[in-house]
Amino acid sequence: MPELISKVQHKTYEKGEFSDEKPRSLDETITLIKDFPWDAERTLTDVQLTGPSVTIKDEDLNYLKIGLFFNSKFCLYYLDNENHLYEYHASNIEDACNIVTDFFNGNLDLQPFEKHFFNIGNTAHFITNYFEYREKPWRILMLTAFLLIYGILFAIADVAISKLKENYLIAIIVLFSGVFYYILIKIYFAAFMNRKNYLQLSKGNDVFSFGFNEDTIKTYNKKDIDKIVIYRSGGSRNPNLICVYEIYFEDSRMIKFSNMLISDLIFAGKFPNNVITYGKKSPLKILS
């Protein structure tokens, strides 16, 4: 009987996050399933594709995922290599393990399964995501688009007003357009200097990695963090969409990067709320 790759997912993990991934025999996989802390992870856990579970992948890239269901039952999700999703509710762990045995033997009967008719985004719940982030040009342009538009509008206004020979208006427009272009230059310079930034960070794993290139990547632990300060631009009409994060560790170390690497919503969701505070300084001052 072949060994199939299996992996586990705990209640604190995000979509696509798994651990203990390796090939296992049928007996080893059954042991993995029975030893999983199902009862401990049922508390305050929603029944959904991402959650406490054990996922198995066969040689044809079909997946079987054993997760939680209501009333102490188990839900088995089968995703075939054509993205068709099926669901079966097992009354107990032995019933679930019998399905796993059939999956290993290559004779899984889908007749008792209920087929899902909407099959959008299913694979993300089964395939391992390594949560690696790098700065990309499209992200930098997206975050600076409003600043660029403001600068262009001021430049157009400068040309239009110059024809009216209103010197004080020209001076104001030139001043404001100069400010926006100065900010853009600072952002693009910072982006150029940090273009090789690398971050590997997931919600459920305490260990994460960050560095400016392959030679400077270091490993950190969330348990060693003293506080995280996020700097955002204030005001709903502020065209500056740049955010900067400073992570302070208990040993006085600090690392800093921006939402050009990872968005602020995704970043904040990977840490406990009690370590995050929001600073009042301009993110551009922190970034430069």
C-alpha positions in Angstrom: 0.0 0.0 0.0 1.4 3.4 -0.9 2.3 6.2 1.4 0.3 9.4 0.9 1.1 12.9 2.0 -0.9 14.1 5.0 -0.9 17.3 7.0 -2.8 18.9 9.8 -4.6 22.2 10.3 -5.4 23.7 13.7 -8.1 26.2 14.6 -5.7 29.1 14.7 -4.5 28.5 11.2 -5.5 30.5 8.2 -6.7 29.3 4.8 -3.9 27.2 3.2 -1.8 27.0 6.4 -0.8 23.4 7.4 1.9 21.7 9.5 3.5 18.3 10.0 3.2 17.6 6.3 4.9 14.4 5.1 4.2 11.0 3.5 2.6 8.5 5.8 1.3 4.9 5.5 -2.3 4.1 6.2 -1.6 3.0 9.7 0.4 6.2 10.4 -2.4 8.3 8.9 -5.1 6.6 11.0 -3.0 7.3 14.1 -2.5 10.9 13.1 -6.3 11.3 12.8 -7.1 9.5 16.1 -4.4 11.5 18.0 -5.6 14.8 16.7 -7.2 17.0 19.5 -10.7 17.0 18.1 -12.5 17.7 21.3 -10.2 20.5 22.4 -10.5 22.2 19.1 -14.3 22.0 18.8 -14.9 24.9 21.2 -15.9 28.1 19.4 -15.0 26.6 16.0 -17.1 27.1 12.9 -17.8 24.2 10.6 -16.1 25.2 7.3 -13.4 24.0 4.9 -10.6 25.8 6.8 -10.5 24.7 10.4 -9.2 21.8 12.6 -8.6 19.0 10.2 -6.3 16.3 8.7 -5.8 16.5 4.9 -4.6 13.7 2.7 -3.4 13.9 -0.9 -3.1 10.9 -3.2 -0.8 10.4 -6.2 -3.4 11.8 -8.7 -3.8 15.1 -6.7 -7.1 14.2 -5.2 -7.6 15.4 -1.6 -9.6 14.0 1.3 -10.0 16.3 4.3 -11.3 15.2 7.7 -12.8 18.1 9.6 -15.3 18.9 12.3 -19.1 18.8 12.0 -22.0 19.5 14.4 -23.0 17.3 17.3 -19.6 15.6 17.7 -19.7 14.3 14.1 -17.0 14.7 11.4 -17.2 16.2 8.0 -15.1 14.6 5.2 -14.4 16.8 2.1 -13.3 15.1 -1.1 -11.8 17.4 -3.8 -10.9 15.7 -7.0 -8.2 16.9 -9.5 -10.9 18.6 -11.6 -12.0 20.8 -8.7 -15.2 19.0 -7.9 -16.0 19.1 -4.2 -18.0 16.4 -2.3 -19.0 16.2 1.3 -19.8 13.4 3.7 -20.9 13.5 7.4 -19.4 10.7 9.5 -21.1 9.8 12.8 -17.8 9.0 14.6 -14.1 8.8 14.1 -14.2 5.1 13.1 -16.6 5.9 10.3 -14.2 8.6 9.1 -11.3 6.3 9.3 -13.1 3.7 7.1 -13.5 6.4 4.4 -9.8 7.1 4.7 -9.0 3.4 4.3 -11.0 3.4 1.1 -9.2 6.5 -0.1 -5.8 4.8 0.4 -7.0 1.7 -1.4 -8.2 3.7 -4.4 -11.8 2.5 -4.1 -13.5 5.5 -2.5 -17.2 5.3 -3.1 -18.7 8.8 -3.7 -22.3 7.6 -3.6 -22.8 8.6 0.0 -21.2 12.0 -0.6 -23.1 15.1 -1.4 -21.7 17.0 -4.4 -21.2 20.8 -4.2 -22.6 22.7 -7.2 -20.5 25.8 -6.7 -16.8 25.1 -7.1 -15.0 28.5 -6.8 -12.0 28.8 -4.6 -12.1 25.3 -3.2 -8.4 24.4 -3.9 -7.1 27.2 -1.6 -8.5 25.2 1.4 -6.5 22.1 0.4 -3.2 23.2 -1.2 -0.4 24.4 1.1 0.3 28.1 1.0 3.8 29.1 2.3 2.8 32.7 2.9 5.8 34.3 1.3 5.7 38.0 0.5 7.9 40.2 -1.7 7.7 43.7 -2.9 6.2 43.9 -6.4 6.0 46.9 -8.8 2.2 46.6 -9.2 1.7 47.0 -5.5 3.9 50.1 -5.3 2.1 51.7 -8.2 -1.3 50.9 -6.6 -0.4 52.5 -3.3 1.0 55.6 -5.0 -1.7 56.0 -7.7 -3.6 58.7 -5.9 -0.5 60.6 -5.2 0.5 60.5 -8.8 -3.0 61.6 -9.9 -2.9 64.5 -7.4 0.5 65.6 -8.8 -0.7 65.5 -12.4 -3.8 67.5 -11.5 -1.7 70.1 -9.8 0.6 70.3 -12.8 -2.3 70.7 -15.2 -3.8 73.4 -12.9 -0.4 75.1 -12.9 -0.4 75.3 -16.7 -4.0 76.5 -16.9 -3.5 79.2 -14.3 -0.3 80.4 -15.8 -2.3 81.5 -18.9 -4.4 83.7 -16.6 -1.2 85.2 -15.2 -2.4 84.8 -11.6 1.0 84.6 -9.9 -0.2 83.8 -6.4 -2.3 80.9 -7.7 0.7 79.7 -9.7 2.8 79.8 -6.6 0.3 77.8 -4.6 -0.1 75.2 -7.3 3.6 74.8 -7.8 4.1 74.4 -4.0 1.5 71.7 -3.7 2.5 69.8 -6.8 6.1 70.0 -5.6 5.1 68.4 -2.2 3.3 65.5 -4.0 6.3 64.8 -6.3 8.7 65.0 -3.3 6.6 62.4 -1.5 6.5 60.2 -4.6 10.3 60.4 -5.0 10.7 59.4 -1.3 8.4 56.5 -1.7 10.0 55.2 -4.9 13.5 55.6 -3.4 12.5 53.6 -0.4 10.8 51.0 -2.6 14.0 50.8 -4.7 16.2 50.4 -1.7 13.9 47.7 -0.2 12.9 45.9 -3.5 14.5 42.6 -2.3 12.6 42.6 1.0 11.3 39.1 1.9 8.7 38.1 4.5 7.4 34.6 5.4 4.6 35.0 7.9 1.4 33.0 8.7 -1.3 33.4 11.4 -0.9 30.0 13.2 2.8 29.7 13.2 4.8 31.6 15.9 8.0 31.5 13.8 8.4 33.9 10.9 11.2 35.1 8.7 12.2 38.5 7.4 15.2 40.0 5.6 16.4 42.4 2.9 17.9 39.7 0.7 18.8 36.0 0.9 21.9 36.8 3.0 20.1 38.8 5.7 16.9 36.7 6.2 16.5 35.9 9.9 14.0 33.9 11.9 11.9 35.5 14.6 9.4 34.3 17.1 6.1 36.0 17.9 6.4 35.1 21.5 9.5 37.4 21.7 7.5 40.4 20.5 7.0 43.3 22.9 4.8 45.4 20.7 4.0 46.2 17.1 3.4 49.8 16.0 1.5 50.5 12.7 1.8 54.0 11.2 -1.0 55.1 8.9 -1.8 58.4 7.2 -4.6 60.2 8.9 -7.7 61.7 7.2 -10.1 60.0 4.8 -9.0 62.3 2.0 -5.3 61.8 2.4 -3.9 60.4 -0.9 -1.0 58.7 0.9 -1.9 55.0 1.2 1.5 53.9 2.6 1.6 52.1 6.0 4.7 51.3 8.0 5.1 48.5 10.6 7.7 48.5 13.4 8.0 45.2 15.3 9.8 45.6 18.6 11.2 42.6 20.4 11.8 42.1 24.1 15.6 42.1 23.6 15.4 45.6 22.1 15.7 44.5 18.5 13.4 46.1 15.9 12.5 45.3 12.3 10.6 47.7 10.0 8.8 47.3 6.6 5.8 48.7 4.9 2.5 47.7 3.2 4.5 47.6 -0.1 5.4 44.1 1.2 2.2 43.0 2.8 -1.2 44.9 3.2 -2.0 46.2 6.7 -5.2 44.2 7.0 -3.5 40.9 6.2 -0.5 41.8 8.4 -2.5 42.8 11.5 -4.6 39.6 11.2 -1.5 37.4 11.7 -0.8 38.7 15.2 -2.7 38.9 18.5 -4.6 42.2 18.9 -3.0 43.0 22.3 0.5 43.5 20.8 -0.7 46.0 18.1 -0.8 49.8 18.6 -1.2 52.6 16.1 1.4 55.4 16.0 0.6 59.1 15.1 3.7 59.8 13.1 3.6 60.1 9.3 4.5 56.8 7.7 6.7 58.6 5.2 8.9 59.9 8.1 9.2 56.4 9.5 9.9 54.9 6.1 12.7 57.3 5.1 
